[in-house]
Amino acid sequence: MATPINKAVWLTAKMVTKFELKTAPYTPPSADLIVIKTHAIAINPIDYLIPQKGNIMYTWLKYPCIMGLDVAGEVVEVGKNVKDFKTGDRVFGLARATDEDVNDPSQGGFQEYVVLEPKLTAHIPNTMSYETASVIPLGTCTAAAGLFQKDHLALQHPTIKAASTGKTVIIWGGSTSVGCNAIQLAVAAGYEVFTTCSPRNFDFVKKLGAAKAFDYNSKTVIPDMIRAFQGKTAAGAYSIGDGGAEACMAILDNVQGNKIIAMASFPVLKNPQNLVFLRTIFHFITWIASFKVKGLLKGIKSTFIIGSTVAKNDVGKALFADFLEMALETGTFVPAPEVMVFGKGLESIQAACEFQEKGVSAKKVVVSL
């Protein structure tokens, strides 16, 4: 094939908050990778946090870099060892350019031709649009990492027809991009789900499979959830958002079962005015130390989640190859949250990230290409 002309949205240097749209090399796949022509990109919080806090959060990044994690498109080239994908396949996948062990612009999602790992890629049903499929990768990877990895909750893997385990898992932040995927995956693995969200999203999370939904802003949410656990066994807790980890610890301290919290959100100091780097690091370290000590005293373990780690263990295969493709075909799993198409073309990425940063509820911002 003739070498395609590629364009990308580049982050040119550390702490530069504006992207630049310009040409990028087309990178053929190595033996174990594939290349897709991108048709849709979903926006995630990390896409606007790295430009703002990259010197703290992603210290290993080489600049200029290409960000973007959630992509969907058409396979245009496959490596010689790839067996499960062929040219022309419609797929979605997780782009890993910003991971420390990758750190390669060719695998960034904010470009027309993206290099992907087959183990973090799946086929799209014929009835599903690229835009809808693009919301799946990071949310499901992060959810699956916390739920199923052995260093987190270590729940049994999801299947199309899972038998009930008789256990209940807490998902704090059920209407978030990660939470709505965690609800579905936990239910597909045979667990009952108790979740939190705003009352306006109660019906939404219950349609995804949650047995009970609680208002996270309620002053009685913790005792309410503890009462709901009477006669039940906890499989653990998955926390998303500010205050979620502390609330989950308070609940697990008063119920029977697995005493572990998988945390998808990091403690972030809000709007420091000076000595930003030092104060942020100090806040993070002191929060972790305090939380760990409280956990030790209560017999509750806690771990931080990084979604892309599913590429390094059996969870990636269990999610993409063994579950998602069939689950999407049969309707056992539905893409969530709801797609909000913001614009068209790579030139819309900057504004889409700024819009996402302002906050959306039970929706995910997507750019079409």
The 8 nearest C-alpha neighbors of each residue, nearest first, counted from 0:
[[1, 2, 3, 76, 75, 27, 86, 4],
 [2, 0, 3, 4, 25, 27, 75, 76],
 [1, 3, 0, 4, 25, 27, 26, 5],
 [4, 2, 5, 1, 25, 0, 112, 24],
 [3, 5, 2, 25, 6, 24, 22, 23],
 [4, 6, 23, 25, 111, 22, 24, 3],
 [7, 5, 22, 23, 21, 110, 111, 4],
 [8, 6, 110, 20, 23, 21, 109, 22],
 [7, 9, 20, 19, 109, 18, 110, 65],
 [10, 8, 65, 19, 18, 11, 64, 7],
 [11, 9, 18, 64, 63, 12, 65, 19],
 [10, 12, 63, 9, 62, 64, 15, 13],
 [13, 11, 62, 63, 15, 10, 14, 64],
 [12, 14, 15, 53, 54, 50, 62, 11],
 [15, 13, 50, 51, 16, 53, 12, 52],
 [16, 14, 13, 12, 50, 17, 10, 11],
 [15, 17, 50, 14, 51, 18, 10, 47],
 [18, 16, 15, 19, 349, 10, 50, 11],
 [17, 19, 10, 9, 8, 349, 20, 16],
 [20, 18, 9, 8, 21, 10, 17, 11],
 [19, 21, 8, 7, 9, 18, 346, 6],
 [22, 20, 6, 7, 19, 8, 23, 9],
 [21, 23, 6, 5, 7, 24, 20, 4],
 [24, 22, 6, 5, 7, 25, 21, 4],
 [25, 23, 26, 5, 22, 4, 105, 6],
 [24, 26, 5, 3, 23, 27, 4, 112],
 [27, 25, 24, 105, 28, 114, 34, 112],
 [28, 26, 25, 29, 34, 76, 114, 33],
 [29, 27, 32, 33, 78, 34, 77, 26],
 [28, 30, 78, 32, 31, 27, 33, 79],
 [29, 31, 78, 79, 80, 32, 28, 81],
 [30, 32, 78, 80, 29, 81, 79, 33],
 [33, 31, 116, 28, 78, 29, 115, 30],
 [34, 32, 77, 28, 115, 114, 76, 78],
 [35, 33, 114, 76, 113, 75, 74, 115],
 [36, 34, 74, 73, 75, 113, 112, 72],
 [37, 35, 112, 73, 72, 111, 74, 75],
 [36, 38, 72, 111, 35, 112, 71, 39],
 [37, 39, 368, 72, 71, 367, 129, 36],
 [40, 38, 367, 130, 71, 368, 366, 129],
 [41, 39, 70, 366, 365, 69, 133, 367],
 [42, 40, 365, 69, 133, 134, 364, 366],
 [41, 43, 364, 365, 352, 40, 46, 44],
 [42, 44, 45, 46, 41, 355, 47, 68],
 [45, 43, 46, 47, 48, 356, 42, 355],
 [44, 46, 48, 47, 43, 49, 42, 67],
 [47, 45, 44, 43, 48, 49, 67, 66],
 [46, 48, 45, 49, 44, 50, 352, 51],
 [47, 49, 45, 51, 50, 52, 46, 44],
 [48, 50, 53, 52, 51, 47, 45, 46],
 [51, 49, 16, 14, 48, 15, 53, 47],
 [52, 50, 48, 49, 14, 53, 16, 47],
 [53, 51, 49, 54, 55, 48, 50, 56],
 [52, 54, 49, 57, 56, 55, 50, 51],
 [53, 55, 58, 52, 56, 57, 13, 14],
 [56, 54, 53, 52, 58, 57, 276, 280],
 [55, 57, 53, 58, 52, 54, 49, 48],
 [58, 56, 53, 59, 60, 55, 54, 49],
 [57, 59, 54, 60, 55, 56, 53, 61],
 [60, 58, 57, 99, 61, 102, 54, 97],
 [61, 59, 58, 57, 102, 62, 97, 99],
 [60, 62, 63, 64, 59, 102, 103, 12],
 [63, 61, 64, 12, 11, 60, 13, 10],
 [62, 64, 11, 10, 12, 61, 9, 65],
 [65, 63, 62, 104, 10, 9, 61, 66],
 [66, 64, 107, 104, 9, 10, 109, 8],
 [65, 67, 107, 109, 108, 64, 97, 46],
 [66, 68, 108, 109, 107, 69, 46, 94],
 [67, 69, 94, 108, 93, 95, 70, 107],
 [70, 68, 41, 93, 133, 136, 40, 137],
 [71, 69, 40, 133, 92, 91, 39, 108],
 [72, 70, 91, 133, 39, 129, 90, 38],
 [71, 73, 37, 38, 36, 90, 35, 89],
 [72, 74, 89, 35, 36, 88, 87, 90],
 [73, 75, 35, 86, 87, 88, 34, 76],
 [76, 74, 86, 35, 34, 73, 87, 36],
 [75, 77, 34, 33, 86, 74, 78, 28],
 [78, 76, 33, 28, 81, 32, 34, 85],
 [77, 79, 30, 31, 32, 28, 29, 81],
 [78, 80, 30, 81, 77, 31, 29, 82],
 [81, 79, 30, 31, 78, 82, 32, 77],
 [82, 80, 78, 31, 79, 83, 77, 84],
 [81, 83, 84, 80, 85, 79, 77, 78],
 [82, 84, 81, 85, 117, 121, 320, 118],
 [85, 83, 82, 81, 88, 86, 77, 117],
 [86, 84, 88, 87, 77, 74, 83, 76],
 [85, 87, 74, 75, 88, 76, 77, 84],
 [86, 88, 74, 73, 85, 75, 89, 76],
 [87, 89, 74, 73, 86, 85, 90, 84],
 [88, 90, 73, 123, 122, 72, 87, 74],
 [91, 89, 122, 123, 121, 72, 71, 73],
 [92, 90, 71, 121, 120, 70, 133, 132],
 [91, 93, 120, 136, 119, 70, 71, 94],
 [92, 94, 136, 69, 68, 119, 137, 95],
 [93, 95, 68, 106, 108, 107, 115, 96],
 [96, 94, 98, 97, 106, 93, 107, 68],
 [97, 95, 106, 107, 103, 102, 104, 98],
 [96, 98, 102, 95, 99, 66, 60, 101],
 [99, 97, 101, 95, 100, 102, 96, 307],
 [98, 100, 101, 102, 59, 97, 60, 57],
 [99, 101, 98, 102, 97, 96, 95, 103],
 [102, 100, 98, 103, 99, 96, 95, 97],
 [103, 101, 96, 97, 99, 98, 100, 60],
 [102, 104, 96, 101, 105, 106, 97, 107],
 [105, 103, 65, 107, 64, 106, 96, 102],
 [106, 104, 103, 107, 114, 113, 26, 96],
 [105, 107, 96, 114, 104, 113, 94, 95],
 [108, 106, 96, 65, 66, 104, 67, 94],
 [107, 109, 67, 68, 94, 110, 66, 70],
 [110, 108, 67, 8, 7, 107, 66, 65],
 [111, 109, 7, 108, 6, 112, 8, 113],
 [110, 112, 37, 6, 36, 5, 7, 113],
 [113, 111, 36, 35, 110, 37, 5, 34],
 [114, 112, 35, 34, 106, 108, 105, 115],
 [113, 115, 34, 106, 33, 105, 28, 35],
 [116, 114, 33, 32, 94, 34, 106, 113],
 [115, 117, 32, 118, 119, 33, 120, 114],
 [118, 116, 120, 119, 32, 115, 33, 81],
 [117, 119, 116, 120, 316, 315, 319, 310],
 [120, 118, 117, 116, 92, 93, 319, 315],
 [119, 121, 92, 117, 118, 91, 319, 116],
 [122, 120, 90, 91, 319, 324, 92, 123],
 [123, 121, 90, 89, 324, 124, 91, 88],
 [122, 124, 90, 89, 125, 127, 121, 91],
 [125, 123, 126, 127, 328, 122, 327, 324],
 [126, 124, 127, 123, 128, 89, 328, 122],
 [125, 127, 124, 128, 123, 328, 129, 327],
 [128, 126, 124, 125, 123, 131, 129, 132],
 [129, 127, 131, 130, 132, 126, 125, 123],
 [128, 130, 132, 71, 131, 39, 133, 38],
 [129, 131, 39, 133, 128, 132, 365, 367],
 [132, 130, 128, 129, 133, 134, 338, 334],
 [131, 133, 129, 130, 134, 135, 91, 71],
 [132, 134, 71, 70, 130, 135, 131, 41],
 [133, 135, 132, 41, 131, 136, 69, 334],
 [134, 136, 133, 132, 138, 334, 139, 137],
 [137, 135, 93, 139, 92, 138, 69, 140],
 [138, 136, 140, 139, 141, 69, 93, 135],
 [139, 137, 177, 141, 140, 136, 176, 135],
 [138, 140, 142, 137, 180, 141, 136, 143],
 [141, 139, 306, 137, 143, 142, 138, 144],
 [306, 140, 142, 144, 138, 143, 139, 137],
 [141, 143, 181, 139, 140, 145, 144, 177],
 [142, 144, 146, 140, 145, 141, 147, 139],
 [145, 143, 141, 148, 142, 306, 146, 147],
 [146, 144, 151, 261, 143, 142, 304, 147],
 [145, 147, 143, 152, 144, 154, 153, 142],
 [148, 146, 153, 154, 143, 144, 145, 152],
 [149, 147, 153, 144, 151, 150, 145, 146],
 [148, 150, 153, 151, 147, 152, 154, 146],
 [149, 151, 148, 153, 152, 302, 145, 147],
 [150, 152, 145, 148, 149, 153, 261, 302],
 [153, 151, 146, 154, 147, 145, 235, 261],
 [154, 152, 147, 149, 148, 151, 146, 155],
 [155, 153, 147, 152, 146, 156, 234, 148],
 [154, 156, 188, 147, 153, 157, 189, 146],
 [155, 157, 188, 147, 154, 158, 317, 314],
 [188, 158, 156, 187, 184, 155, 322, 161],
 [159, 157, 161, 160, 187, 188, 322, 156],
 [158, 160, 161, 326, 331, 187, 157, 322],
 [161, 159, 158, 162, 187, 157, 188, 189],
 [162, 160, 189, 158, 188, 187, 159, 163],
 [161, 163, 189, 164, 160, 188, 190, 187],
 [164, 162, 189, 165, 190, 161, 166, 188],
 [163, 165, 189, 166, 190, 162, 188, 191],
 [164, 166, 163, 190, 167, 191, 232, 189],
 [167, 165, 232, 164, 190, 234, 233, 191],
 [166, 168, 191, 233, 234, 190, 192, 232],
 [167, 169, 234, 192, 235, 236, 233, 191],
 [170, 168, 236, 193, 194, 237, 192, 171],
 [171, 169, 194, 237, 173, 236, 238, 172],
 [170, 172, 238, 195, 194, 239, 173, 243],
 [173, 171, 239, 195, 178, 196, 174, 175],
 [172, 174, 178, 179, 194, 195, 175, 196],
 [175, 173, 179, 361, 178, 172, 196, 204],
 [176, 174, 178, 177, 173, 172, 179, 361],
 [175, 177, 178, 138, 336, 179, 174, 180],
 [178, 176, 138, 180, 175, 142, 179, 181],
 [177, 179, 173, 175, 181, 180, 172, 174],
 [178, 180, 173, 182, 174, 181, 177, 176],
 [181, 179, 183, 178, 177, 182, 139, 138],
 [180, 182, 142, 178, 184, 179, 183, 185],
 [183, 181, 179, 185, 180, 184, 178, 186],
 [182, 184, 186, 180, 181, 185, 207, 187],
 [183, 185, 187, 181, 186, 182, 157, 180],
 [184, 186, 188, 182, 187, 190, 183, 181],
 [185, 187, 190, 189, 183, 188, 184, 191],
 [188, 186, 157, 184, 185, 189, 158, 161],
 [157, 187, 189, 185, 186, 156, 161, 190],
 [190, 188, 163, 161, 186, 164, 162, 187],
 [191, 189, 186, 185, 167, 166, 164, 188],
 [190, 192, 167, 186, 166, 168, 210, 193],
 [193, 191, 209, 168, 210, 167, 169, 194],
 [192, 194, 169, 211, 210, 212, 209, 170],
 [193, 195, 170, 212, 171, 173, 169, 192],
 [196, 194, 213, 171, 172, 215, 212, 173],
 [197, 195, 214, 172, 215, 173, 174, 200],
 [196, 198, 214, 199, 200, 215, 201, 195],
 [199, 197, 201, 200, 214, 196, 213, 212],
 [198, 200, 197, 201, 202, 196, 203, 214],
 [199, 201, 203, 198, 197, 202, 196, 204],
 [202, 200, 198, 203, 204, 199, 212, 205],
 [201, 203, 205, 200, 204, 206, 199, 198],
 [202, 204, 200, 206, 201, 205, 207, 174],
 [205, 203, 207, 206, 201, 202, 209, 174],
 [206, 204, 209, 208, 202, 207, 203, 201],
 [205, 207, 203, 208, 204, 202, 209, 201],
 [208, 206, 204, 205, 183, 209, 203, 182],
 [207, 209, 205, 206, 183, 210, 186, 182],
 [208, 210, 205, 192, 211, 204, 193, 207],
 [211, 209, 192, 193, 208, 191, 205, 212],
 [212, 210, 193, 209, 194, 213, 192, 205],
 [213, 211, 194, 195, 201, 193, 209, 214],
 [212, 214, 195, 215, 194, 196, 220, 211],
 [213, 215, 197, 216, 217, 196, 195, 198],
 [214, 216, 195, 217, 196, 213, 220, 197],
 [217, 215, 214, 218, 220, 197, 196, 219],
 [216, 218, 220, 219, 214, 215, 213, 221],
 [219, 217, 220, 216, 221, 215, 214, 222],
 [218, 220, 217, 222, 221, 223, 224, 216],
 [221, 219, 223, 217, 222, 218, 224, 215],
 [220, 222, 224, 223, 219, 250, 225, 246],
 [223, 221, 225, 224, 219, 220, 226, 250],
 [224, 222, 220, 226, 221, 225, 219, 227],
 [225, 223, 227, 221, 226, 222, 220, 228],
 [224, 226, 222, 228, 227, 223, 250, 221],
 [227, 225, 223, 228, 224, 229, 222, 221],
 [226, 228, 224, 225, 229, 223, 231, 230],
 [229, 227, 231, 225, 226, 230, 224, 254],
 [230, 228, 231, 227, 226, 225, 254, 232],
 [229, 231, 228, 232, 227, 255, 254, 226],
 [232, 230, 228, 229, 233, 166, 167, 255],
 [231, 233, 256, 166, 255, 167, 234, 230],
 [234, 232, 256, 167, 235, 257, 166, 168],
 [233, 235, 168, 257, 167, 166, 256, 232],
 [236, 234, 257, 259, 233, 168, 258, 260],
 [235, 237, 169, 260, 168, 170, 247, 261],
 [236, 238, 170, 261, 260, 262, 169, 171],
 [239, 237, 171, 262, 243, 244, 170, 263],
 [240, 238, 172, 263, 264, 171, 243, 262],
 [241, 239, 264, 243, 242, 172, 238, 263],
 [242, 240, 243, 239, 266, 264, 244, 265],
 [241, 243, 245, 244, 246, 240, 239, 238],
 [244, 242, 238, 246, 245, 241, 240, 239],
 [243, 245, 247, 238, 246, 242, 248, 262],
 [244, 246, 248, 242, 247, 243, 249, 290],
 [247, 245, 249, 243, 248, 244, 242, 250],
 [248, 246, 250, 244, 249, 245, 251, 243],
 [247, 249, 245, 251, 246, 250, 252, 244],
 [248, 250, 246, 252, 247, 251, 245, 253],
 [249, 251, 247, 252, 248, 253, 225, 221],
 [252, 250, 248, 254, 253, 249, 247, 258],
 [251, 253, 249, 250, 254, 248, 297, 299],
 [252, 254, 251, 250, 225, 249, 255, 248],
 [255, 253, 251, 252, 250, 256, 228, 225],
 [256, 254, 232, 233, 253, 257, 231, 251],
 [255, 257, 233, 232, 234, 258, 254, 235],
 [256, 258, 235, 234, 233, 259, 255, 232],
 [259, 257, 299, 235, 251, 256, 300, 298],
 [258, 260, 300, 235, 299, 301, 257, 236],
 [259, 261, 301, 236, 237, 235, 262, 300],
 [262, 260, 237, 302, 145, 151, 301, 303],
 [261, 263, 303, 238, 264, 304, 302, 237],
 [262, 264, 304, 239, 238, 303, 261, 265],
 [265, 263, 239, 240, 262, 266, 238, 241],
 [264, 266, 267, 263, 262, 303, 283, 240],
 [267, 265, 283, 264, 268, 286, 241, 282],
 [266, 268, 269, 265, 283, 279, 282, 241],
 [269, 267, 279, 282, 270, 271, 266, 283],
 [268, 270, 271, 267, 279, 266, 272, 282],
 [269, 271, 272, 268, 275, 267, 273, 279],
 [272, 270, 275, 273, 269, 268, 278, 274],
 [271, 273, 270, 275, 274, 269, 278, 276],
 [272, 274, 275, 271, 278, 276, 277, 270],
 [275, 273, 277, 276, 278, 272, 271, 279],
 [276, 274, 273, 278, 277, 271, 279, 272],
 [275, 277, 279, 278, 274, 280, 55, 54],
 [278, 276, 280, 279, 274, 275, 281, 282],
 [277, 279, 281, 275, 280, 276, 274, 282],
 [280, 278, 282, 276, 281, 277, 268, 275],
 [279, 281, 283, 277, 282, 278, 284, 276],
 [282, 280, 278, 284, 279, 283, 285, 277],
 [281, 283, 279, 285, 280, 284, 286, 278],
 [282, 284, 280, 286, 281, 285, 266, 287],
 [285, 283, 287, 281, 286, 282, 288, 280],
 [284, 286, 288, 282, 287, 283, 281, 289],
 [287, 285, 289, 283, 288, 284, 282, 290],
 [286, 288, 290, 284, 285, 289, 291, 283],
 [287, 289, 285, 291, 286, 290, 284, 292],
 [288, 290, 286, 292, 287, 291, 285, 293],
 [291, 289, 287, 293, 292, 288, 286, 294],
 [292, 290, 294, 288, 293, 289, 287, 295],
 [291, 293, 295, 289, 294, 290, 288, 296],
 [294, 292, 290, 296, 291, 295, 289, 297],
 [293, 295, 299, 291, 297, 292, 296, 298],
 [296, 294, 298, 292, 297, 293, 299, 291],
 [295, 297, 293, 294, 298, 292, 299, 291],
 [296, 298, 294, 295, 299, 293, 252, 248],
 [297, 299, 295, 296, 294, 300, 258, 252],
 [300, 298, 294, 258, 259, 297, 295, 301],
 [299, 301, 259, 294, 260, 258, 298, 302],
 [302, 300, 260, 259, 261, 299, 303, 262],
 [301, 303, 261, 262, 151, 260, 304, 300],
 [302, 304, 262, 261, 263, 305, 301, 265],
 [305, 303, 263, 145, 262, 306, 261, 302],
 [304, 306, 307, 308, 141, 303, 144, 263],
 [141, 305, 307, 140, 308, 144, 304, 309],
 [306, 308, 309, 305, 310, 140, 141, 95],
 [307, 309, 310, 306, 311, 305, 144, 312],
 [308, 310, 315, 314, 307, 311, 312, 144],
 [311, 309, 308, 315, 312, 307, 119, 118],
 [310, 312, 309, 308, 313, 315, 307, 314],
 [313, 311, 309, 314, 310, 315, 308, 148],
 [312, 314, 315, 316, 317, 309, 311, 310],
 [313, 315, 317, 309, 316, 312, 318, 148],
 [316, 314, 309, 318, 310, 317, 313, 319],
 [315, 317, 320, 318, 319, 314, 313, 118],
 [316, 318, 321, 314, 315, 319, 320, 322],
 [317, 319, 322, 315, 316, 323, 321, 314],
 [320, 318, 323, 316, 121, 322, 321, 315],
 [321, 319, 316, 322, 318, 317, 324, 323],
 [320, 322, 317, 319, 318, 316, 323, 324],
 [323, 321, 318, 326, 325, 324, 320, 319],
 [324, 322, 326, 319, 325, 327, 318, 320],
 [323, 325, 327, 326, 322, 122, 121, 328],
 [324, 326, 328, 327, 323, 322, 329, 321],
 [327, 325, 331, 323, 332, 329, 328, 324],
 [328, 326, 330, 332, 324, 325, 329, 323],
 [327, 329, 325, 326, 330, 124, 324, 331],
 [330, 328, 326, 331, 327, 325, 332, 159],
 [329, 331, 327, 332, 328, 326, 333, 325],
 [332, 330, 326, 329, 327, 159, 333, 328],
 [333, 331, 326, 330, 327, 183, 334, 323],
 [332, 334, 330, 335, 327, 331, 207, 326],
 [335, 333, 135, 336, 131, 132, 134, 332],
 [336, 334, 337, 333, 179, 180, 134, 176],
 [335, 337, 362, 361, 176, 363, 338, 334],
 [338, 336, 362, 335, 363, 361, 339, 334],
 [337, 339, 363, 362, 131, 340, 364, 336],
 [338, 340, 364, 363, 365, 341, 362, 337],
 [341, 339, 365, 366, 364, 342, 338, 367],
 [342, 340, 366, 365, 339, 364, 351, 343],
 [341, 343, 366, 347, 340, 367, 344, 351],
 [344, 342, 367, 366, 368, 347, 345, 341],
 [343, 345, 368, 346, 347, 367, 366, 342],
 [344, 346, 347, 348, 8, 368, 343, 109],
 [345, 347, 344, 348, 20, 349, 343, 8],
 [348, 346, 345, 342, 350, 349, 344, 351],
 [349, 347, 351, 345, 350, 346, 352, 366],
 [350, 348, 352, 351, 347, 353, 18, 346],
 [349, 351, 353, 352, 348, 347, 354, 346],
 [350, 352, 348, 354, 349, 353, 347, 355],
 [353, 351, 355, 349, 354, 350, 47, 348],
 [354, 352, 350, 356, 351, 355, 349, 357],
 [353, 355, 351, 357, 356, 352, 350, 358],
 [356, 354, 352, 357, 358, 353, 351, 364],
 [357, 355, 353, 358, 354, 352, 44, 47],
 [358, 356, 354, 355, 353, 359, 352, 351],
 [359, 357, 356, 355, 360, 354, 353, 362],
 [358, 360, 362, 355, 361, 357, 363, 356],
 [359, 361, 362, 358, 175, 174, 363, 200],
 [362, 360, 174, 336, 175, 337, 359, 363],
 [363, 361, 337, 336, 360, 338, 359, 339],
 [364, 362, 338, 339, 336, 337, 365, 134],
 [363, 365, 339, 42, 41, 340, 341, 355],
 [366, 364, 41, 340, 40, 341, 339, 42],
 [365, 367, 342, 40, 343, 39, 341, 340],
 [368, 366, 39, 343, 38, 344, 342, 40],
 [367, 38, 344, 343, 39, 366, 37, 345]]
